[in-house]
């Protein structure tokens, strides 16, 4: 898995949670997302962002986020499987369609 190392500080970027792409200021502390604010210098959004932008931190760090491929078993439970196996099963199903 590709990991990007980001230095602590404030990064001016844009939110990618919807098609508006509002300008945001992302604060990084200890290599992790710490805060997201609207970028007042952005020509279109002018510092305004919707709740989706603020939810981005939870999308990355929420305790219930799925981080590994899971396969549903016949009894409805899920079992972790290797990435290669997951991609193989997905591609086989796509080819059959």
DRENMAR-600672 format. One record per residue: x, y, z of N, C-alpha, C in turn; residue number from 1. Coordinates in Angstrom, 3 decimals. Atoms other than C-alpha are relative to their C-alpha. Layout:
BEGIN
REC,X,Y,Z,X,Y,Z,X,Y,Z,NUM;
...
***
This chain:
BEGIN
REC,0.845,-1.178,0.000,0.000,0.000,0.000,0.890,1.241,0.000,1;
REC,-0.763,-1.229,0.121,1.294,3.437,-0.933,-0.325,0.931,1.158,2;
REC,0.198,-0.949,-1.078,1.772,5.787,2.001,0.732,1.284,-0.333,3;
REC,-0.604,-1.295,0.237,2.495,9.489,1.763,0.381,0.589,1.348,4;
REC,-0.450,-0.636,-1.225,4.544,11.181,4.464,-0.195,1.499,-0.165,5;
REC,0.308,-1.422,0.066,3.264,14.688,5.129,0.603,0.683,1.219,6;
REC,-0.592,-0.751,-1.087,5.143,17.221,7.207,-1.083,0.767,0.742,7;
REC,0.936,-0.772,-0.803,3.354,18.990,10.044,-0.117,1.414,-0.539,8;
REC,0.245,-1.353,0.459,1.797,22.319,9.167,-1.376,0.112,-0.630,9;
REC,1.280,-0.253,0.666,-1.071,23.763,7.155,0.177,-0.152,-1.506,10;
REC,-0.027,0.235,1.435,-1.758,22.629,3.607,-1.262,0.599,-0.608,11;
REC,1.145,-0.525,0.741,-4.004,24.582,1.245,-0.289,-0.968,-1.131,12;
REC,0.385,0.969,1.016,-5.912,22.142,-0.930,-1.489,0.154,-0.278,13;
REC,1.439,-0.058,0.224,-9.440,21.350,-2.025,-0.649,-1.275,0.508,14;
REC,0.777,1.136,-0.485,-12.098,19.081,-0.594,-0.449,-0.814,-1.205,15;
REC,0.405,0.873,1.101,-12.905,16.087,-2.765,-1.210,-0.855,0.373,16;
REC,1.161,0.770,-0.446,-16.041,14.901,-0.958,-1.202,0.166,-0.928,17;
REC,1.084,-0.193,0.976,-18.344,16.302,-3.684,0.566,0.768,-1.201,18;
REC,-0.456,-0.667,1.218,-18.175,18.107,-7.024,0.273,1.489,0.163,19;
REC,-0.253,-1.434,-0.204,-17.929,21.598,-5.497,1.475,0.309,0.169,20;
REC,-1.450,-0.152,-0.203,-14.228,21.112,-4.594,0.341,1.307,0.718,21;
REC,-0.247,-1.206,-0.799,-14.269,23.838,-1.929,1.456,0.048,0.455,22;
REC,-1.361,-0.166,-0.503,-10.927,25.259,-0.845,0.027,-0.257,1.502,23;
REC,-0.126,0.302,-1.427,-9.777,23.941,2.543,1.437,0.189,0.464,24;
REC,-1.286,-0.030,-0.692,-6.927,24.427,4.990,0.052,-1.237,0.874,25;
REC,-0.148,1.237,-0.759,-5.770,21.085,6.356,1.197,0.145,0.923,26;
REC,-1.080,-0.067,-0.980,-3.722,21.114,9.558,0.462,-1.415,0.328,27;
REC,-0.613,1.286,-0.307,-1.337,18.200,10.069,0.815,0.160,1.279,28;
REC,-0.792,0.023,-1.233,0.042,17.446,13.549,0.461,-1.424,0.245,29;
REC,-0.599,1.321,-0.219,2.357,14.533,14.274,-0.304,-0.952,-1.154,30;
REC,0.219,0.818,1.175,1.803,13.301,10.717,-1.430,-0.443,-0.226,31;
REC,1.416,0.385,0.133,-1.992,13.017,11.127,-0.865,1.228,-0.245,32;
REC,0.969,-1.084,0.161,-4.955,15.110,10.037,-0.447,0.473,1.378,33;
REC,0.416,-0.528,-1.295,-5.793,17.392,12.918,-1.254,0.866,-0.125,34;
REC,1.121,-0.928,0.139,-8.212,20.029,11.618,-0.191,0.353,-1.465,35;
REC,0.339,-0.453,1.348,-10.001,21.063,8.436,-0.852,1.247,0.138,36;
REC,0.739,-1.262,0.020,-11.173,24.633,7.887,-0.172,0.446,-1.438,37;
REC,0.162,-0.577,1.322,-12.478,26.535,4.897,1.133,0.958,-0.310,38;
REC,-1.077,-0.892,0.442,-9.839,28.407,2.888,-0.628,1.323,-0.450,39;
REC,0.594,-1.307,0.293,-10.869,32.074,2.954,0.564,0.624,-1.270,40;
REC,-0.597,-0.568,1.207,-8.522,32.831,0.041,-0.475,-0.704,-1.277,41;
REC,0.482,0.725,1.178,-10.251,30.334,-2.289,-1.014,0.873,-0.750,42;
REC,0.836,-0.956,0.747,-11.928,32.351,-5.108,-1.479,-0.376,-0.093,43;
REC,1.405,0.394,0.133,-15.153,30.315,-5.234,-0.673,-0.239,1.352,44;
REC,0.663,0.337,-1.273,-15.893,28.912,-1.770,0.208,1.051,1.086,45;
REC,-0.290,-1.105,-0.926,-14.326,31.866,0.129,-0.119,-0.367,1.484,46;
REC,-0.022,0.414,-1.401,-13.932,29.903,3.350,-1.194,-0.825,0.435,47;
REC,1.175,0.795,-0.348,-17.284,28.143,3.267,0.219,-1.443,-0.441,48;
REC,-0.028,1.425,0.335,-17.447,24.348,3.333,-1.237,-0.660,0.591,49;
REC,1.146,0.744,-0.525,-20.233,21.845,3.863,0.485,-1.013,1.036,50;
REC,-0.394,0.981,-1.022,-20.272,19.190,6.625,0.835,-1.156,-0.531,51;
REC,-0.788,1.096,0.564,-18.727,16.670,4.222,1.498,0.236,0.185,52;
REC,-1.419,-0.315,-0.156,-15.382,18.468,4.451,0.472,-0.334,1.415,53;
REC,-0.386,0.267,-1.385,-15.333,18.244,8.234,-0.035,-1.491,0.325,54;
REC,0.105,1.440,-0.229,-16.291,14.549,8.069,1.212,-0.759,-0.534,55;
REC,-1.145,0.683,0.610,-13.094,13.758,6.142,0.933,-0.602,1.047,56;
REC,-0.871,0.542,-1.052,-11.147,13.248,9.379,-0.547,-1.339,0.483,57;
REC,0.599,1.278,-0.404,-13.614,10.546,10.458,0.133,-1.054,-1.092,58;
REC,-0.150,0.967,1.081,-13.399,8.940,7.021,1.369,-0.664,0.036,59;
REC,-1.359,0.530,-0.046,-9.678,8.472,7.569,0.274,-0.760,1.302,60;
REC,-0.420,0.538,-1.289,-9.450,7.695,11.306,-1.076,-0.698,0.813,61;
REC,1.069,0.597,-0.800,-12.827,6.303,12.436,0.353,-1.435,0.372,62;
REC,-0.370,1.331,-0.495,-12.430,3.151,14.526,-0.682,-1.131,-0.771,63;
REC,0.726,1.032,0.730,-14.980,1.259,12.397,0.315,-0.024,-1.491,64;
REC,-0.356,-0.020,1.417,-13.330,2.057,9.051,0.559,-1.354,-0.425,65;
REC,-0.504,1.273,0.525,-12.717,-1.055,6.970,1.332,0.260,-0.692,66;
REC,-1.351,-0.221,0.513,-9.006,-1.286,6.213,0.570,-1.196,-0.751,67;
REC,-0.467,1.218,0.659,-8.655,-4.823,4.848,-1.167,-0.606,-0.783,68;
REC,1.079,0.647,0.745,-10.602,-6.836,2.257,-0.724,-1.029,0.884,69;
REC,0.808,0.940,-0.766,-13.461,-8.783,3.845,-0.884,-0.786,-0.963,70;
REC,0.854,0.845,0.830,-15.372,-11.691,2.335,-1.171,-0.483,0.850,71;
REC,1.186,0.462,-0.709,-18.950,-12.483,3.326,-0.081,-1.518,-0.107,72;
REC,0.154,1.448,-0.057,-19.362,-16.089,4.405,-1.481,-0.368,-0.093,73;
REC,1.384,0.455,0.160,-22.534,-18.187,3.973,-0.863,0.327,1.206,74;
REC,0.783,-0.293,-1.212,-23.575,-17.497,7.574,-0.186,1.505,0.232,75;
REC,0.170,-1.453,-0.101,-23.442,-13.719,6.965,1.148,0.718,0.688,76;
REC,-1.156,-0.633,-0.645,-20.219,-13.113,8.892,1.044,0.353,-1.065,77;
REC,-1.057,-0.411,0.918,-17.112,-11.595,7.315,1.342,-0.530,0.492,78;
REC,-1.341,0.483,-0.294,-13.580,-12.968,7.157,0.994,0.808,-0.817,79;
REC,-1.043,-0.741,0.714,-10.443,-11.028,6.251,0.684,-0.935,-0.991,80;
REC,-0.712,0.764,1.023,-8.817,-12.208,3.013,1.121,0.866,-0.563,81;
REC,-1.093,-0.779,0.599,-5.584,-11.183,1.241,-0.493,0.846,-1.174,82;
REC,0.363,-0.891,1.101,-5.746,-8.330,-1.273,-0.009,-0.745,-1.342,83;
REC,-0.102,0.721,1.272,-4.655,-10.631,-4.112,-1.227,-0.881,-0.217,84;
REC,1.174,0.862,0.114,-7.501,-13.053,-3.391,-1.253,0.836,-0.292,85;
REC,1.158,-0.875,0.212,-10.059,-10.226,-3.208,-0.025,0.512,-1.437,86;
REC,-0.051,-0.529,1.364,-8.901,-8.711,-6.507,-0.266,-1.107,-1.024,87;
REC,0.241,1.133,0.899,-8.911,-12.143,-8.170,-1.481,-0.347,-0.075,88;
REC,1.430,0.326,-0.013,-12.486,-12.865,-7.083,-0.829,1.094,-0.665,89;
REC,0.722,-1.122,0.617,-13.687,-9.413,-8.111,0.173,-0.032,-1.513,90;
REC,-0.233,0.014,1.454,-12.043,-9.659,-11.544,-0.691,-1.193,-0.653,91;
REC,0.708,1.155,0.563,-13.456,-13.165,-12.099,-1.486,0.292,-0.166,92;
REC,1.432,-0.319,0.079,-16.973,-11.902,-11.352,-0.264,1.033,-1.094,93;
REC,0.174,-1.015,1.051,-16.527,-8.875,-13.629,0.114,-0.621,-1.385,94;
REC,-0.156,0.647,1.301,-15.279,-11.051,-16.483,-1.214,-0.862,-0.342,95;
REC,1.183,0.839,0.271,-18.276,-13.368,-16.096,-1.202,0.836,-0.390,96;
REC,1.098,-0.908,0.375,-20.627,-10.379,-16.388,0.177,0.453,-1.428,97;
***
